[in-house]
Every structure is written in structure tokens, then in C-alpha cells.
């Protein structure tokens, strides 16, 4: 998995990019919290069938990690939902995407992680590119922006926490428990404040199934498997591709216009994700004489 970790995480970013279009389709039939519950129950059931988790696979470490990451996921989804309700999509995209800067800042401040100059340059380029992709004018700061910033903080901690997981932890078991725990938490909310029983059209049902299978089950599993090898900083830069993929799928499905600044910004984000792998002649190893 180590060799293919960058590709796997890029695939996860691609899946979340398409989830933007699918979410808009599904939200025509269900509320945001109902959608979260449905997509995670689909992901949980598929994980139990595919990964075949057994009671003997559970231990304190994996249960503790699953619980912590499930809490973070709930904060991420709830804050992003309310953030999008009160602020513009461009503001939300930029603020939530600021995790690319928050990850190295939090990692350095709390965990004393030291970054190389190339990593810092790559992160700054990624952040500038993200701004060009998402910002289309500004609106005044409002409560929605605060919710989105909470989302960015929670997602940054989620990335850092996932990158520091022990290689001894079974990611298949962790992912399965995470899906199940989020499902339980969401349905507790739904039974308390909403109704989880709603009529869904064929189009909406299809969108929910794809969201559960591809954009939840596969995406989170690929992210957790990849982060163990990539680290928090590089993971955040690759995941900054999400809004770019979202714009591409919006263009394909809804015909959204791709502006020149967005294309330039997208190029910067892509460049920043591969810039870290460039090696100067000085740093290249001499070829073996054998």
C-alpha cells in the first residue's frame, strides 16, 4: 500500500469531489442529517459484509481510535452542513479548504513536527491555488463562516489523528466501527429531532447508494490506509484537490463555468501536490555501478 498511497488518497479526493453533485441531488429528497445517516448506514453494512469484522478483532486501541474519529466526523459533517446554510459556497470552500494550512500549523504547534522548506513552499502554493479556485468575490463574515472554520479545525485534527495511527491498528476494523458509530449517533439525533423515515425518489435513492458505497465506504478507507504512510502535511495537500474535482464534476453535470483564475488555481494545487516529490540534482543518489 505504501507505494500506491498517493494515488489511493487522490482517488479518495476524487470520490469526495463527485459527492458534491450527488449530495445536491440527494438533498432534494432528504434533510442533511438524514442524508448523513443514510450514507453511513450504507457504508457500515457494506463494510461488515466486505471486511467481515468479528468480535475477536476488537481491542481497546481500535475502539478508542474509532470513537475519537467518529466524534470528529460528526463535528465535521454538522458544522459543514450549517456552514453552507449561512454562508456562500465559495467562502465555505475556501475556509474548509484552509485545513491545508491548519494541518502543518497544528502539527508543528502541538506535536512539534518540523517541516522542510520545500514542504512549506508546497503548502503555501496549495493555499493560494485553493483561494483562486474557490473565492469568487467576498461576502461579510457571518455565523456560517464560523461553522466552516470549526469544520476546518475538526478536519485538520482528523487528518493529523489518522496520520498518527499505529500501523498495528487494523484499518478495516477501524473503518467499520467508524461507520457504525457515526450511523448510531446520527440516528439518535434523527429520532430525537427529525424523522428518519422519508420517501425517496429513484434518483435520490441512487445518489444515496453511490454516496454510501463510493464517497463514504471507499473514500474513508482509502484515506485512512494512505495517511499512515504519507503523513499529515502531504495528506492535506493531496486532499486540497477535492474542490477542484468538485468544480470539474459541477461543470460536467450542471454546466458550471470554469473561470481562468479557477483553472490557474487548480494548476497550482496540482503542482503543489507533486512539487514535494521533485528532487534536485544535488539530492539525487548516484547510480549503482552494478
C-alpha positions as CSV (number, residue, x, y, z in Angstrom):
1,X,0.0,0.0,0.0
2,X,2.9,2.4,0.7
3,X,3.9,2.6,-2.9
4,X,0.4,3.5,-4.1
5,X,-0.6,5.7,-1.1
6,X,-0.5,9.0,-3.1
7,X,-2.7,7.5,-5.8
8,X,-5.1,6.0,-3.3
9,X,-5.5,9.3,-1.5
10,X,-6.0,11.1,-4.8
11,X,-8.8,8.6,-5.6
12,X,-10.4,9.4,-2.2
13,X,-10.3,13.1,-3.1
14,X,-11.9,12.3,-6.5
15,X,-14.7,10.4,-4.8
16,X,-15.4,13.4,-2.4
17,X,-15.3,15.7,-5.4
18,X,-18.2,13.8,-7.1
19,X,-20.0,13.7,-3.8
20,X,-20.8,17.4,-4.2
21,X,-23.0,16.7,-7.2
22,X,-24.6,13.6,-5.6
23,X,-25.3,15.4,-2.4
24,X,-27.1,18.2,-4.2
25,X,-29.3,15.5,-5.9
26,X,-30.0,13.6,-2.7
27,X,-30.8,16.8,-0.7
28,X,-33.9,17.3,-3.0
29,X,-35.4,14.3,-1.1
30,X,-33.9,14.3,2.4
31,X,-32.6,16.7,5.0
32,X,-28.8,17.0,5.5
33,X,-28.8,14.9,8.7
34,X,-31.0,12.2,7.2
35,X,-28.5,12.0,4.3
36,X,-25.6,11.6,6.6
37,X,-27.4,8.8,8.4
38,X,-28.3,7.0,5.2
39,X,-24.9,7.2,3.6
40,X,-23.2,6.0,6.7
41,X,-25.6,3.1,7.3
42,X,-24.9,2.0,3.7
43,X,-21.1,2.3,4.3
44,X,-21.4,0.4,7.6
45,X,-23.4,-2.5,6.1
46,X,-21.0,-2.8,3.2
47,X,-18.0,-2.8,5.5
48,X,-19.5,-5.5,7.6
49,X,-20.1,-7.7,4.5
50,X,-16.8,-7.0,2.8
51,X,-14.4,-6.8,5.8
52,X,-16.2,-9.5,7.9
53,X,-15.3,-7.9,11.2
54,X,-15.6,-10.3,14.2
55,X,-15.6,-9.7,17.9
56,X,-12.2,-11.1,18.3
57,X,-10.9,-8.4,16.0
58,X,-11.8,-5.7,18.5
59,X,-9.5,-4.3,21.1
60,X,-9.2,-1.2,23.3
61,X,-6.9,0.7,20.8
62,X,-9.1,0.3,17.8
63,X,-12.3,1.0,19.7
64,X,-10.8,4.2,21.2
65,X,-9.5,5.4,17.8
66,X,-12.8,4.6,16.1
67,X,-14.8,6.6,18.8
68,X,-12.5,9.6,18.6
69,X,-12.6,9.7,14.8
70,X,-16.4,9.2,14.8
71,X,-16.8,12.2,17.1
72,X,-14.6,14.3,14.8
73,X,-16.7,13.1,11.8
74,X,-19.9,14.2,13.4
75,X,-18.4,17.7,14.1
76,X,-17.1,17.9,10.5
77,X,-20.5,17.0,8.9
78,X,-22.7,19.0,11.2
79,X,-20.5,22.2,11.1
80,X,-20.2,22.0,7.3
81,X,-23.9,21.5,6.9
82,X,-24.8,24.6,9.0
83,X,-21.9,26.5,7.5
84,X,-23.3,26.0,4.0
85,X,-26.7,27.1,5.2
86,X,-25.5,30.5,6.3
87,X,-22.6,31.4,4.0
88,X,-21.7,31.3,0.3
89,X,-20.3,28.2,-1.3
90,X,-17.1,30.0,-2.3
91,X,-16.5,31.2,1.3
92,X,-17.2,27.7,2.6
93,X,-14.9,26.0,0.1
94,X,-12.0,28.4,1.0
95,X,-12.5,28.3,4.7
96,X,-12.9,24.5,4.9
97,X,-10.0,24.1,2.5
98,X,-7.8,26.1,4.8
99,X,-7.1,22.8,6.6
100,X,-4.1,22.6,4.2
101,X,-2.6,25.4,6.3
102,X,-4.1,24.4,9.6
103,X,-2.7,20.9,9.5
104,X,1.0,21.8,9.5
105,X,0.3,24.7,11.9
106,X,-1.4,22.4,14.5
107,X,1.1,19.6,13.9
108,X,4.0,21.9,14.5
109,X,2.5,23.7,17.5
110,X,1.2,20.7,19.4
111,X,3.3,17.8,18.1
112,X,6.5,19.8,17.4
113,X,6.7,18.4,13.9
114,X,9.4,20.2,11.9
115,X,8.7,20.8,8.2
116,X,11.3,21.2,5.4
117,X,11.4,24.4,3.3
118,X,10.0,22.5,0.3
119,X,7.0,21.3,2.3
120,X,6.3,24.9,3.5
121,X,6.5,26.3,-0.1
122,X,4.3,23.5,-1.3
123,X,1.7,24.2,1.3
124,X,1.7,28.0,0.6
125,X,1.3,27.3,-3.2
126,X,-1.6,24.9,-2.5
127,X,-3.3,27.5,-0.3
128,X,-3.0,30.2,-2.9
129,X,-4.3,27.9,-5.6
130,X,-7.2,26.9,-3.4
131,X,-8.1,30.6,-3.0
132,X,-8.1,31.1,-6.8
133,X,-10.3,28.0,-7.2
134,X,-13.0,28.8,-4.6
135,X,-13.1,32.6,-4.0
136,X,-15.4,34.5,-6.4
137,X,-15.8,37.7,-4.6
138,X,-16.4,38.0,-0.8
139,X,-19.3,38.4,1.5
140,X,-19.2,39.8,5.0
141,X,-18.1,37.5,7.8
142,X,-21.1,35.7,9.3
143,X,-22.0,32.8,11.6
144,X,-21.7,30.4,8.6
145,X,-18.0,31.3,8.2
146,X,-17.5,30.4,11.9
147,X,-19.2,27.0,11.4
148,X,-16.9,26.4,8.4
149,X,-13.8,27.3,10.4
150,X,-14.9,24.8,13.0
151,X,-15.2,22.2,10.2
152,X,-11.7,23.1,9.0
153,X,-10.3,22.7,12.5
154,X,-12.0,19.3,13.0
155,X,-11.0,18.0,9.6
156,X,-7.4,19.1,10.3
157,X,-7.4,17.2,13.6
158,X,-9.0,14.2,11.8
159,X,-6.2,14.2,9.2
160,X,-3.5,14.5,11.9
161,X,-5.0,11.8,14.1
162,X,-5.4,9.5,11.1
163,X,-1.8,10.0,10.1
164,X,-0.5,9.1,13.6
165,X,-2.5,5.8,13.9
166,X,-0.3,2.9,14.8
167,X,0.5,0.6,11.8
168,X,-0.7,-2.2,14.1
169,X,-4.3,-1.0,14.0
170,X,-6.4,-2.9,11.5
171,X,-7.8,-0.1,9.3
172,X,-10.6,-2.4,8.0
173,X,-11.9,-2.8,11.6
174,X,-11.4,0.8,12.4
175,X,-13.3,1.9,9.3
176,X,-16.2,-0.4,10.0
177,X,-16.5,0.8,13.6
178,X,-16.3,4.4,12.5
179,X,-19.2,4.0,10.0
180,X,-21.3,2.2,12.6
181,X,-20.7,4.7,15.3
182,X,-21.5,7.7,13.1
183,X,-24.7,5.9,12.0
184,X,-25.8,5.3,15.6
185,X,-25.0,8.9,16.6
186,X,-26.9,10.3,13.6
187,X,-30.0,8.2,14.0
188,X,-30.2,9.1,17.7
189,X,-30.3,12.7,16.5
190,X,-32.9,11.9,13.8
191,X,-35.2,10.1,16.2
192,X,-34.9,12.9,18.7
193,X,-35.4,15.9,16.4
194,X,-36.4,14.7,12.9
195,X,-37.9,11.6,11.3
196,X,-35.5,9.2,9.6
197,X,-38.4,7.7,7.6
198,X,-38.9,9.7,4.4
199,X,-40.0,9.0,0.8
200,X,-37.1,9.0,-1.6
201,X,-37.2,9.1,-5.4
202,X,-35.3,6.6,-7.6
203,X,-32.8,9.3,-8.5
204,X,-32.3,10.3,-4.9
205,X,-32.0,6.7,-3.8
206,X,-29.4,6.0,-6.4
207,X,-27.4,9.1,-5.3
208,X,-27.5,7.9,-1.6
209,X,-26.3,4.4,-2.6
210,X,-23.4,5.8,-4.5
211,X,-22.6,8.3,-1.7
212,X,-22.6,5.4,0.8
213,X,-20.6,3.0,-1.3
214,X,-18.1,5.2,-3.1
215,X,-18.0,8.5,-1.3
216,X,-18.1,7.1,2.2
217,X,-17.1,3.4,2.4
218,X,-14.3,3.5,-0.2
219,X,-13.2,7.1,0.3
220,X,-12.6,7.0,4.1
221,X,-11.0,3.6,3.9
222,X,-8.5,4.8,1.2
223,X,-7.8,7.9,3.2
224,X,-7.0,6.1,6.4
225,X,-4.9,3.4,4.7
226,X,-2.9,6.1,2.8
227,X,-2.3,8.5,5.7
228,X,-0.4,6.0,7.7
229,X,2.3,6.2,5.0
230,X,2.0,9.8,3.8
231,X,1.9,11.9,7.0
232,X,-0.5,14.7,7.8
233,X,1.1,17.5,5.8
234,X,1.3,15.7,2.5
235,X,-2.2,14.2,3.0
236,X,-3.7,17.7,3.5
237,X,-2.2,18.9,0.3
238,X,-3.5,16.0,-1.7
239,X,-6.9,16.4,-0.2
240,X,-6.9,20.0,-1.3
241,X,-7.7,18.5,-4.7
242,X,-11.3,17.9,-3.5
243,X,-12.7,21.4,-4.6
244,X,-11.0,21.0,-7.9
245,X,-12.7,17.7,-8.6
246,X,-16.0,19.2,-7.3
247,X,-15.7,22.1,-9.9
248,X,-14.9,19.6,-12.7
249,X,-18.0,17.4,-11.9
250,X,-20.1,20.6,-11.5
251,X,-19.0,21.6,-15.0
252,X,-19.8,18.1,-16.4
253,X,-23.2,17.7,-14.7
254,X,-24.5,21.2,-14.1
255,X,-22.5,23.1,-16.8
256,X,-20.8,25.4,-14.3
257,X,-18.4,27.8,-16.0
258,X,-14.7,27.2,-15.3
259,X,-13.1,30.7,-14.9
260,X,-9.5,31.4,-15.8
261,X,-8.5,32.1,-12.1
262,X,-10.1,28.7,-11.1
263,X,-8.1,26.9,-13.8
264,X,-4.8,28.6,-12.7
265,X,-5.6,27.9,-9.1
266,X,-6.3,24.2,-9.9
267,X,-3.0,24.0,-11.7
268,X,-1.2,25.4,-8.6
269,X,-2.9,22.9,-6.3
270,X,-1.9,20.0,-8.6
271,X,1.6,21.3,-8.9
272,X,1.9,21.7,-5.1
273,X,1.0,18.0,-4.6
274,X,3.8,16.8,-6.9
275,X,6.3,19.5,-6.2
276,X,7.2,17.8,-2.9
277,X,8.5,14.8,-4.9
278,X,10.8,16.8,-7.1
279,X,14.5,16.1,-6.4
280,X,17.3,18.4,-7.3
281,X,20.4,17.0,-9.0
282,X,22.3,17.7,-5.7
283,X,20.0,15.4,-3.8
284,X,19.8,12.6,-6.3
285,X,21.6,9.4,-5.4
286,X,24.4,8.3,-7.8
287,X,23.5,5.3,-10.0
288,X,24.8,2.0,-8.8
289,X,27.9,0.6,-10.6
290,X,26.5,-2.9,-10.5
